[in-house]
């Protein structure tokens, strides 16, 4: 879905920054999925140790659909609309998301790459409240 959107949108100059980030993150997500899968074949704790960060990364990537909202908003503005402020707000929301929220994936990539040792080395008694 994401890469299809990117293919259809890459010619629109105003969407190129969104498309570039989405393509990069989708490739990272695919590589990450393989990496975790292969790690799990050697150590089943790898999946559990990466799971929360993996789900967060996936969610942030999927919310990149804000770019699709921006594309629709640009189209409506080009066609002419009485709701110009509404559509400009959609574009600004996409800009905000890509600038301030989506970069969180960088830290998630790092934390998933540490493997299960930092979690599994903890003494079980450390979890007693």
Secondary structure, 3 states (H helix, E strand, C coil): CHHHHHHHHCCCHHHHHHHHHHHHHHHHHHHHHHHHHHHHHHCCHHHHHHHHHHHHHHHHHHHHHHHHHHHHHHHHHHHCCCCHHHHHHHHHHHHHHHHHHCCHHHHHHHHHCCCCHHHHCCCHHHHCC
